[in-house]
């Protein structure tokens, strides 16, 4: 049986996936692949560490799912922040040297 907490976590995860996918597609299309790769690599490392900690501590599946959603949420929000910064820089007409914007 799926607990109400897990149902909420699944719904939150779906929203976070939408944010991450939208922002990731925008950033990839504007040439920001390296920052996306760094964020994805850091998230993978954090999730592997959290999975190992969960197994070592014997935490429940509900705790694992909640932690997984929290870590995924941090990644999705970092994508959103990067996208907003990219849009603002573009609107101001300035982009750092080597920035893919305007290519």
N, CA and C atoms as an extended XYZ file, in Angstrom:
309
Properties=species:S:1:pos:R:3:atomname:S:1:resname:S:1:resid:I:1 pbc="F F F"
N         0.828       -1.181        0.000 N   UNK     1
C         0.000        0.000        0.000 CA  UNK     1
C         0.882        1.257        0.000 C   UNK     1
N         0.482        2.235       -0.767 N   UNK     2
C         1.220        3.487       -0.859 CA  UNK     2
C         0.666        4.447        0.192 C   UNK     2
N         1.560        4.948        1.030 N   UNK     3
C         1.135        5.851        2.098 CA  UNK     3
C         0.827        7.244        1.531 C   UNK     3
N         0.017        8.014        2.259 N   UNK     4
C        -0.269        9.382        1.804 CA  UNK     4
C         0.990       10.238        1.639 C   UNK     4
N         1.974       10.036        2.497 N   UNK     5
C         3.220       10.802        2.390 CA  UNK     5
C         3.940       10.496        1.080 C   UNK     5
N         3.934        9.256        0.682 N   UNK     6
C         4.580        8.871       -0.574 CA  UNK     6
C         3.795        9.427       -1.757 C   UNK     6
N         2.490        9.445       -1.656 N   UNK     7
C         1.677       10.038       -2.729 CA  UNK     7
C         1.997       11.518       -2.916 C   UNK     7
N         2.118       12.231       -1.816 N   UNK     8
C         2.472       13.656       -1.884 CA  UNK     8
C         3.867       13.803       -2.484 C   UNK     8
N         4.809       12.962       -2.056 N   UNK     9
C         6.176       13.031       -2.582 CA  UNK     9
C         6.192       12.795       -4.088 C   UNK     9
N         5.369       11.867       -4.566 N   UNK    10
C         5.298       11.593       -6.003 CA  UNK    10
C         4.754       12.805       -6.750 C   UNK    10
N         3.749       13.448       -6.209 N   UNK    11
C         3.181       14.647       -6.847 CA  UNK    11
C         4.198       15.786       -6.882 C   UNK    11
N         4.909       15.975       -5.788 N   UNK    12
C         5.944       17.001       -5.734 CA  UNK    12
C         7.039       16.683       -6.752 C   UNK    12
N         7.404       15.416       -6.836 N   UNK    13
C         8.436       14.999       -7.779 CA  UNK    13
C         8.021       15.297       -9.222 C   UNK    13
N         6.766       15.076       -9.547 N   UNK    14
C         6.293       15.369      -10.899 CA  UNK    14
C         6.422       16.855      -11.232 C   UNK    14
N         6.087       17.713      -10.280 N   UNK    15
C         6.230       19.161      -10.484 CA  UNK    15
C         7.707       19.525      -10.656 C   UNK    15
N         8.562       18.941       -9.819 N   UNK    16
C         9.994       19.221       -9.916 CA  UNK    16
C        10.570       18.730      -11.241 C   UNK    16
N        10.073       17.604      -11.720 N   UNK    17
C        10.527       17.092      -13.022 CA  UNK    17
C        10.135       18.048      -14.149 C   UNK    17
N         8.958       18.613      -14.042 N   UNK    18
C         8.515       19.584      -15.044 CA  UNK    18
C         9.427       20.806      -15.044 C   UNK    18
N         9.737       21.322      -13.855 N   UNK    19
C        10.626       22.477      -13.742 CA  UNK    19
C        12.003       22.146      -14.310 C   UNK    19
N        12.549       21.011      -13.914 N   UNK    20
C        13.877       20.636      -14.365 CA  UNK    20
C        13.924       20.427      -15.876 C   UNK    20
N        12.930       19.779      -16.419 N   UNK    21
C        12.905       19.515      -17.854 CA  UNK    21
C        12.787       20.802      -18.657 C   UNK    21
N        11.891       21.673      -18.233 N   UNK    22
C        11.717       22.950      -18.924 CA  UNK    22
C        12.997       23.781      -18.876 C   UNK    22
N        13.553       23.944      -17.693 N   UNK    23
C        14.756       24.753      -17.540 CA  UNK    23
C        15.958       24.102      -18.232 C   UNK    23
N        16.064       22.796      -18.107 N   UNK    24
C        17.174       22.082      -18.745 CA  UNK    24
C        17.134       22.198      -20.259 C   UNK    24
N        15.945       22.103      -20.834 N   UNK    25
C        15.818       22.241      -22.284 CA  UNK    25
C        16.203       23.645      -22.727 C   UNK    25
N        15.751       24.652      -21.997 N   UNK    26
C        16.105       26.036      -22.314 CA  UNK    26
C        17.612       26.246      -22.226 C   UNK    26
N        18.205       25.793      -21.135 N   UNK    27
C        19.639       25.995      -20.935 CA  UNK    27
C        20.471       25.220      -21.952 C   UNK    27
N        20.055       24.027      -22.284 N   UNK    28
C        20.775       23.254      -23.296 CA  UNK    28
C        20.680       23.932      -24.656 C   UNK    28
N        19.513       24.479      -24.967 N   UNK    29
C        19.319       25.153      -26.246 CA  UNK    29
C        20.134       26.435      -26.343 C   UNK    29
N        20.441       27.056      -25.205 N   UNK    30
C        21.233       28.286      -25.209 CA  UNK    30
C        22.717       28.009      -24.979 C   UNK    30
N        23.092       26.741      -24.933 N   UNK    31
C        24.502       26.381      -24.865 CA  UNK    31
C        25.089       26.191      -23.486 C   UNK    31
N        24.271       26.120      -22.460 N   UNK    32
C        24.774       25.970      -21.096 CA  UNK    32
C        24.838       24.499      -20.692 C   UNK    32
N        25.587       23.712      -21.450 N   UNK    33
C        25.673       22.283      -21.156 CA  UNK    33
C        26.600       21.985      -19.980 C   UNK    33
N        27.701       22.711      -19.866 N   UNK    34
C        28.655       22.454      -18.778 CA  UNK    34
C        28.027       22.684      -17.399 C   UNK    34
N        27.317       23.811      -17.188 N   UNK    35
C        26.678       23.972      -15.866 CA  UNK    35
C        25.636       22.890      -15.583 C   UNK    35
N        24.934       22.447      -16.618 N   UNK    36
C        23.949       21.375      -16.419 CA  UNK    36
C        24.649       20.085      -16.025 C   UNK    36
N        25.749       19.787      -16.691 N   UNK    37
C        26.495       18.563      -16.381 CA  UNK    37
C        27.043       18.598      -14.958 C   UNK    37
N        27.542       19.768      -14.527 N   UNK    38
C        28.049       19.885      -13.146 CA  UNK    38
C        26.935       19.653      -12.131 C   UNK    38
N        25.795       20.267      -12.378 N   UNK    39
C        24.678       20.097      -11.443 CA  UNK    39
C        24.205       18.647      -11.404 C   UNK    39
N        24.118       18.018      -12.559 N   UNK    40
C        23.683       16.623      -12.617 CA  UNK    40
C        24.685       15.711      -11.904 C   UNK    40
N        25.966       15.968      -12.082 N   UNK    41
C        26.995       15.154      -11.429 CA  UNK    41
C        26.951       15.310       -9.915 C   UNK    41
N        26.787       16.544       -9.447 N   UNK    42
C        26.685       16.778       -8.007 CA  UNK    42
C        25.440       16.108       -7.418 C   UNK    42
N        24.339       16.190       -8.154 N   UNK    43
C        23.107       15.556       -7.676 CA  UNK    43
C        23.260       14.043       -7.619 C   UNK    43
N        23.893       13.462       -8.630 N   UNK    44
C        24.132       12.021       -8.627 CA  UNK    44
C        24.964       11.620       -7.418 C   UNK    44
N        26.032       12.358       -7.161 N   UNK    45
C        26.879       12.044       -6.002 CA  UNK    45
C        26.089       12.162       -4.695 C   UNK    45
N        25.283       13.214       -4.582 N   UNK    46
C        24.487       13.399       -3.366 CA  UNK    46
C        23.467       12.270       -3.200 C   UNK    46
N        22.841       11.866       -4.302 N   UNK    47
C        21.841       10.794       -4.219 CA  UNK    47
C        22.484        9.453       -3.879 C   UNK    47
N        23.654        9.186       -4.444 N   UNK    48
C        24.351        7.941       -4.098 CA  UNK    48
C        24.759        7.942       -2.627 C   UNK    48
N        25.255        9.078       -2.158 N   UNK    49
C        25.609        9.188       -0.748 CA  UNK    49
C        24.409        9.015        0.166 C   UNK    49
N        23.296        9.618       -0.232 N   UNK    50
C        22.082        9.499        0.571 CA  UNK    50
C        21.560        8.055        0.570 C   UNK    50
N        21.645        7.391       -0.578 N   UNK    51
C        21.212        5.988       -0.648 CA  UNK    51
C        22.077        5.111        0.253 C   UNK    51
N        23.384        5.349        0.240 N   UNK    52
C        24.278        4.580        1.106 CA  UNK    52
C        23.979        4.848        2.584 C   UNK    52
N        23.742        6.112        2.922 N   UNK    53
C        23.409        6.468        4.297 CA  UNK    53
C        22.090        5.828        4.724 C   UNK    53
N        21.114        5.843        3.816 N   UNK    54
C        19.814        5.225        4.108 CA  UNK    54
C        19.982        3.738        4.395 C   UNK    54
N        20.771        3.060        3.555 N   UNK    55
C        20.999        1.623        3.750 CA  UNK    55
C        21.747        1.359        5.049 C   UNK    55
N        22.755        2.172        5.330 N   UNK    56
C        23.553        1.987        6.542 CA  UNK    56
C        22.718        2.205        7.802 C   UNK    56
N        21.857        3.222        7.782 N   UNK    57
C        21.060        3.554        8.954 CA  UNK    57
C        19.782        2.722        9.063 C   UNK    57
N        19.416        2.043        7.986 N   UNK    58
C        18.209        1.228        8.007 CA  UNK    58
C        16.923        2.044        7.996 C   UNK    58
N        16.975        3.211        7.359 N   UNK    59
C        15.803        4.073        7.297 CA  UNK    59
C        14.718        3.447        6.437 C   UNK    59
N        13.489        3.909        6.614 N   UNK    60
C        12.350        3.370        5.874 CA  UNK    60
C        12.355        3.882        4.434 C   UNK    60
N        11.542        3.244        3.623 N   UNK    61
C        11.399        3.649        2.227 CA  UNK    61
C        10.828        5.062        2.149 C   UNK    61
N         9.925        5.391        3.048 N   UNK    62
C         9.330        6.726        3.056 CA  UNK    62
C        10.393        7.802        3.294 C   UNK    62
N        11.317        7.538        4.199 N   UNK    63
C        12.402        8.484        4.464 CA  UNK    63
C        13.286        8.613        3.231 C   UNK    63
N        13.600        7.486        2.601 N   UNK    64
C        14.423        7.517        1.398 CA  UNK    64
C        13.742        8.326        0.290 C   UNK    64
N        12.470        8.081        0.070 N   UNK    65
C        11.753        8.807       -0.987 CA  UNK    65
C        11.709       10.299       -0.677 C   UNK    65
N        11.453       10.661        0.566 N   UNK    66
C        11.443       12.068        0.951 CA  UNK    66
C        12.794       12.735        0.725 C   UNK    66
N        13.856       12.066        1.105 N   UNK    67
C        15.198       12.606        0.884 CA  UNK    67
C        15.535       12.719       -0.588 C   UNK    67
N        15.141       11.723       -1.356 N   UNK    68
C        15.383       11.734       -2.800 CA  UNK    68
C        14.674       12.921       -3.446 C   UNK    68
N        13.418       13.139       -3.064 N   UNK    69
C        12.660       14.268       -3.607 CA  UNK    69
C        13.316       15.590       -3.201 C   UNK    69
N        13.796       15.682       -1.970 N   UNK    70
C        14.456       16.908       -1.519 CA  UNK    70
C        15.726       17.183       -2.331 C   UNK    70
N        16.533       16.157       -2.548 N   UNK    71
C        17.753       16.347       -3.335 CA  UNK    71
C        17.427       16.697       -4.783 C   UNK    71
N        16.448       16.028       -5.338 N   UNK    72
C        16.033       16.323       -6.709 CA  UNK    72
C        15.486       17.746       -6.795 C   UNK    72
N        14.777       18.172       -5.758 N   UNK    73
C        14.244       19.527       -5.722 CA  UNK    73
C        15.350       20.564       -5.717 C   UNK    73
N        16.429       20.297       -4.999 N   UNK    74
C        17.570       21.221       -5.008 CA  UNK    74
C        18.143       21.351       -6.414 C   UNK    74
N        18.247       20.245       -7.109 N   UNK    75
C        18.760       20.295       -8.481 CA  UNK    75
C        17.813       21.073       -9.384 C   UNK    75
N        16.518       20.783       -9.301 N   UNK    76
C        15.542       21.469      -10.146 CA  UNK    76
C        15.543       22.972       -9.872 C   UNK    76
N        15.625       23.354       -8.605 N   UNK    77
C        15.661       24.777       -8.271 CA  UNK    77
C        16.953       25.441       -8.750 C   UNK    77
N        18.057       24.707       -8.737 N   UNK    78
C        19.303       25.282       -9.246 CA  UNK    78
C        19.214       25.501      -10.756 C   UNK    78
N        18.514       24.616      -11.469 N   UNK    79
C        18.275       24.811      -12.900 CA  UNK    79
C        17.432       26.073      -13.113 C   UNK    79
N        16.412       26.240      -12.286 N   UNK    80
C        15.525       27.396      -12.414 CA  UNK    80
C        16.288       28.695      -12.158 C   UNK    80
N        17.113       28.716      -11.127 N   UNK    81
C        17.899       29.912      -10.809 CA  UNK    81
C        18.851       30.235      -11.967 C   UNK    81
N        19.510       29.223      -12.506 N   UNK    82
C        20.422       29.450      -13.624 CA  UNK    82
C        19.671       29.984      -14.844 C   UNK    82
N        18.487       29.449      -15.106 N   UNK    83
C        17.699       29.919      -16.241 CA  UNK    83
C        17.276       31.375      -16.047 C   UNK    83
N        16.824       31.721      -14.857 N   UNK    84
C        16.410       33.099      -14.591 CA  UNK    84
C        17.593       34.053      -14.739 C   UNK    84
N        18.743       33.673      -14.213 N   UNK    85
C        19.940       34.512      -14.365 CA  UNK    85
C        20.310       34.683      -15.836 C   UNK    85
N        20.189       33.621      -16.596 N   UNK    86
C        20.512       33.672      -18.020 CA  UNK    86
C        19.573       34.621      -18.745 C   UNK    86
N        18.294       34.539      -18.445 N   UNK    87
C        17.312       35.418      -19.083 CA  UNK    87
C        17.575       36.872      -18.700 C   UNK    87
N        17.866       37.129      -17.441 N   UNK    88
C        18.122       38.504      -16.989 CA  UNK    88
C        19.360       39.090      -17.660 C   UNK    88
N        20.419       38.286      -17.766 N   UNK    89
C        21.625       38.767      -18.449 CA  UNK    89
C        21.327       39.092      -19.903 C   UNK    89
N        20.537       38.264      -20.531 N   UNK    90
C        20.191       38.488      -21.934 CA  UNK    90
C        19.347       39.753      -22.087 C   UNK    90
N        18.391       39.965      -21.176 N   UNK    91
C        17.544       41.165      -21.227 CA  UNK    91
C        18.359       42.435      -21.020 C   UNK    91
N        19.388       42.365      -20.198 N   UNK    92
C        20.227       43.530      -19.938 CA  UNK    92
C        21.215       43.781      -21.073 C   UNK    92
N        21.284       42.845      -21.987 N   UNK    93
C        22.171       42.998      -23.123 CA  UNK    93
C        23.618       42.705      -22.812 C   UNK    93
N        23.865       42.189      -21.622 N   UNK    94
C        25.244       41.860      -21.265 CA  UNK    94
C        25.363       40.372      -21.050 C   UNK    94
N        26.464       39.857      -21.499 N   UNK    95
C        26.772       38.467      -21.201 CA  UNK    95
C        28.275       38.369      -21.001 C   UNK    95
N        28.708       37.578      -20.063 N   UNK    96
C        30.138       37.448      -19.801 CA  UNK    96
C        30.872       36.919      -21.035 C   UNK    96
N        32.134       37.213      -21.101 N   UNK    97
C        32.942       36.715      -22.219 CA  UNK    97
C        32.862       35.197      -22.260 C   UNK    97
N        32.653       34.673      -23.427 N   UNK    98
C        32.573       33.226      -23.596 CA  UNK    98
C        31.208       32.653      -23.332 C   UNK    98
N        30.248       33.487      -22.986 N   UNK    99
C        28.904       33.005      -22.709 CA  UNK    99
C        28.211       32.614      -24.001 C   UNK    99
N        27.483       31.528      -24.013 N   UNK   100
C        26.823       31.074      -25.223 CA  UNK   100
C        25.642       31.949      -25.660 C   UNK   100
N        25.174       32.865      -24.813 N   UNK   101
C        24.022       33.672      -25.167 CA  UNK   101
C        24.350       34.535      -26.379 C   UNK   101
N        23.438       34.558      -27.318 N   UNK   102
C        23.599       35.398      -28.492 CA  UNK   102
C        24.424       34.763      -29.595 C   UNK   102
N        24.817       33.522      -29.399 N   UNK   103
C        25.610       32.832      -30.430 CA  UNK   103
C        24.707       32.439      -31.565 C   UNK   103
